[in-house]
């Protein structure tokens, strides 16, 4: 028996219409979607022979990997949504490439 699993992630707007995800979010979710699809495929094709305890063992490691990938995806989406500070230009018109937090008045 061959089973193919396809997971589609779409954004549902407040009005109920669906549309594509932003590129950054789609990229961040690609790994977890693939991992989840792989786990579903295993469940459909191979879960029957092992007993209950063995099934738990087989699912545990990919389940932890799915959790890790989901957590990493939250960090990736946070970074993509983070507002970037405008470039800092001094009173003398000199541009500064980095801004250190808490540095004001640290003389």
C-alpha positions as CSV (number, residue, x, y, z in Angstrom):
1,X,0.0,0.0,0.0
2,X,1.3,3.4,-0.9
3,X,0.1,6.5,1.0
4,X,0.9,10.0,0.1
5,X,0.4,12.8,2.6
6,X,0.1,16.4,1.6
7,X,-0.2,19.3,4.1
8,X,-1.2,22.7,2.9
9,X,-0.8,25.7,5.1
10,X,-2.8,28.8,4.2
11,X,-3.6,32.0,5.9
12,X,-7.3,32.5,6.7
13,X,-8.3,36.2,6.9
14,X,-10.8,37.6,9.3
15,X,-13.4,37.6,6.5
16,X,-13.0,33.9,6.1
17,X,-11.1,34.0,2.8
18,X,-7.9,32.0,2.4
19,X,-4.7,33.1,0.8
20,X,-1.0,32.3,0.6
21,X,1.4,32.8,3.5
22,X,4.1,35.4,3.5
23,X,7.3,34.0,2.0
24,X,9.2,34.1,5.4
25,X,6.4,32.3,7.2
26,X,6.0,29.7,4.5
27,X,9.8,29.0,4.6
28,X,9.8,28.8,8.4
29,X,7.0,26.2,8.4
30,X,8.4,24.1,5.6
31,X,10.5,21.9,7.9
32,X,7.8,21.2,10.4
33,X,5.3,20.5,7.6
34,X,7.6,18.0,6.1
35,X,8.3,16.3,9.5
36,X,4.6,16.1,10.3
37,X,3.9,14.7,6.8
38,X,6.6,12.0,7.3
39,X,5.1,11.0,10.7
40,X,1.6,10.8,9.2
41,X,2.9,8.6,6.3
42,X,4.6,6.3,8.8
43,X,1.3,6.1,10.8
44,X,-0.7,5.2,7.7
45,X,1.8,2.7,6.3
46,X,3.7,1.1,9.1
47,X,2.0,1.6,12.5
48,X,0.1,-1.7,12.6
49,X,2.9,-4.2,13.2
50,X,4.6,-2.8,16.3
51,X,2.9,-3.1,19.7
52,X,1.8,-0.1,21.8
53,X,5.1,0.5,23.5
54,X,7.2,0.2,20.3
55,X,4.9,2.6,18.6
56,X,5.5,5.2,21.3
57,X,9.3,4.7,20.9
58,X,9.1,5.0,17.2
59,X,7.1,8.2,17.4
60,X,9.0,9.8,20.3
61,X,12.2,10.9,18.4
62,X,10.5,12.3,15.3
63,X,8.0,13.9,17.7
64,X,10.8,15.7,19.5
65,X,12.3,16.8,16.2
66,X,8.9,18.2,15.2
67,X,8.7,20.1,18.5
68,X,12.2,21.5,17.9
69,X,11.4,22.6,14.4
70,X,8.2,24.3,15.5
71,X,10.1,26.2,18.2
72,X,12.7,27.2,15.7
73,X,9.9,28.4,13.4
74,X,8.5,30.6,16.1
75,X,11.9,32.3,16.4
76,X,12.2,32.7,12.6
77,X,8.8,34.2,12.3
78,X,9.5,36.6,15.2
79,X,12.7,37.8,13.5
80,X,10.8,38.3,10.2
81,X,8.1,40.3,11.9
82,X,10.5,42.4,14.1
83,X,10.6,46.1,13.2
84,X,14.1,47.2,12.2
85,X,15.5,50.3,13.7
86,X,16.1,53.1,11.2
87,X,19.8,53.8,10.4
88,X,21.3,56.0,13.1
89,X,22.7,59.3,11.8
90,X,24.7,61.5,14.2
91,X,24.2,65.3,14.4
92,X,27.4,65.6,12.3
93,X,25.8,63.5,9.5
94,X,27.8,60.3,10.2
95,X,26.0,57.1,9.7
96,X,26.4,54.4,12.4
97,X,25.8,50.7,11.4
98,X,24.9,49.3,14.8
99,X,23.0,50.5,17.8
100,X,23.9,49.1,21.2
101,X,21.0,48.8,23.6
102,X,21.4,50.7,26.8
103,X,24.4,52.6,25.5
104,X,22.9,56.1,25.9
105,X,24.6,58.1,28.6
106,X,27.1,55.4,29.4
107,X,30.0,57.8,29.6
